[in-house]
């Protein structure tokens, strides 16, 4: 059972998300709160598996709440939920440890998938944010691009793009019509070239270096 805490200052949003999530028998909403301080307290008491965190909260922001939450409970996965598709905000949420970022407009369709991904140890970006990452990676050879990025092969860029979209090695292999072992080779190579260690770091890199368009 995936234990979920919802953090959003709008009661109607919390209740709507609860209804959507609890349609899945593998998910249980153990708390739904409206501010960061209450979220920290409830996390101490309930130890949720995943916290769905609104970025814009009254008083303490979702970014600061996430930082404090993960400092205390690094095993908890945080999935950001926001109306903002701003490069700086996405970067800040990932930098403080969020495992994914979903636009509220996509929450109904993608929230369950995002929760499953972060529980499995993968990052997750909703399709709107993933499209920004993908566009940036595809355009990496444009003027002013980072020299590290320009050393990536075409196939490495394809693999990086699909990884940033939260896809697993078998999914990527099927989409690109290559063996899963080949995906692993490309992943190791691009991580080595960019001096990164995981997909979350890849996503942060893409945003921070301007590969993701503002």
N, C-alpha and C positions, 0 to 999 in steps of 0.2 A: 504493500500500500504506500503510495506517495503522499506524504503529509505536506499540505500546502498552507502557507499563510498569505493572505492578500493584504496589501498596504496601499490604500487609496483614500483620499479625503472626501470622495463622493460616495454616499451611501448607495445610490442607485447603481453605480458602476460596480461596487463590491458585490452587491447582491446578484447582478447580472452575470458577473464572472463566476460566482459560486454556482449558479444554476448550470452554466456551461460546463464547468469542470466536473461537477458531481454527477453529470450524465455518464461519466466514465467510471466504472466500478473499481478501477485501480487507483483512483484519486480521491482524497478526502481533504476538504477545506477545514483545517483545525482552528483557524482564527481569521477574522476579517476586521482590520483596524484602520483608523483614519489619520494617524500621525506617527512620526518616527520614534518618539520616546515610548509610546505604547507598544510599538512593534518590537523594540529592543527588550522590553519587559516580557512580552509574550514569547519571544524567541527563547529567552532564558527558561521559561516555564514549560514550553511545549516542544522544543527541539524539532521544528519543522524540517522536512527534507528540502523544500524549495520555498523561497520567499519571492512572490511577484510584487515588485516594488515600483510604485509610481515615482517619477522623478520630481514632480512639483508637489511638495507637501507643505502644509502650513508650519511655520517655525523652522524646524530642522529639515533640510532638503532630503530627498531620496538619495542623493549622492553621499552626503555626510552620514545618513543613517546606514547606508550600505557599508561605508568604510568602518564604522563603529561595530556594526553587526559582525562583519567578517573578521575583525580583529579579535572578537570574543569567540566566534563560532566558525572557524575556517572551513569546516566540513559542510556547512549549509551552502546551497546554490542560490544565487540571486539572479532573477530574470527581470530586467528593467522593462517597465511598461510606460509609454509616454506619448503625448501628442506631439512632442518635439522631434523633428528630424534634422537636428542641428549637429554639424560635425563636432563642435567643441563639447557639446553635452554628451554625445555618444562616446567620445574619447574619455571624458571624465568618468562616466559610469564604468567603462571597461577598465580604466586605470585603477579604480578603487576595488576592483575585483568582481564585478558583475560578469556572469557567464554568457549573457545574451541580452538582446535589445529588441523589443517588439513595439511597433506603433499601435496606439489604441485602435486605430481604424482597422487593423488587421487582427485584433485580439481574438475575435470569435473564431476565425478560420485557423489561426496559427498558434494560439496559446498552448493547446495540449501538445502539439508537436514540439514546441519550444521547451516545455517542461520535460518531456521525455528525453530530448537531446541533452539538456544540462545534467539530468540525473545520470545519464550514460557517460558523462565526462566530456561531452563535446560542447562547443560554443553554439549559439543559435542567434541568427539575425533574421528578422522578418523579411519578406520579399522586397519591401521598399528599401530597407537599409542594405540588404544584400545586393540589390541592383546598383546602389551607389558604389559599393566595394568592387563589384564586378566591372563596372564601367571604368573605375579608376585603374584597376589592374590591367584591363585590356588596352588602356591608353598610356601605359607606363612608358612607352618609347617616345611620347610627345616631348616637345621642347621643355626643358626644365625638370624632367623626370629625375628621380634619384638614380645615381650610378649603380647602386646595388640591384635595383629592380631591373635595369636594362640588361643585366647579365643573365636573366632568366630566359630559358627557352620558351617557345610557343606552348609546348606541352606542359611545362612547369607552371606557366601562367594559367592554363586551363585548370590544372589540378588545384592551384592556389585559389582560384575563383570558386570552385566547387566546395573546397574545404571551408572557405569563408561563409558559404551558404549553409554550412552545417551538415553537409553530406558525408556519409561514411565511405571508407575505402571500397567496399563492395558496390555501393551505389555509383561511385565515381567510375569504377572499372566498367560497370554495365553501360553507363552513359557514353564513355569514351571508347568503348569496345576494346579494352585492353585488360590484361590480367591484374587482379588485385595486388600481386607482388610487384608489378610494374608501377602501380600507383604508389606503393610504399617507397620504391626507389626514387620516384619524382618528388615525393614529399620530403624525404631525407635530404635530397639535393637542394631543394629550394629553401628549406630551413637552414641548411649549412651556409648557403650563399647569403642569406639575409641575417644569419646569426640569431635565429629564433628557435624556440623550443616547442611551441605548441600552436594550435589554431587561434587561441585567444590572443597570443602575442602577434600572430600574423595579422589579425584584424586590427589590433591597436596600431601596428606599424603602418598598415594601409591608410588608416585615418590620420595618424600623426604626421606622416610625411606628405600629406596632400594628395595621395593617390585617390582618396575619396573626395569627390567634389563637394564643396559647401552648398 
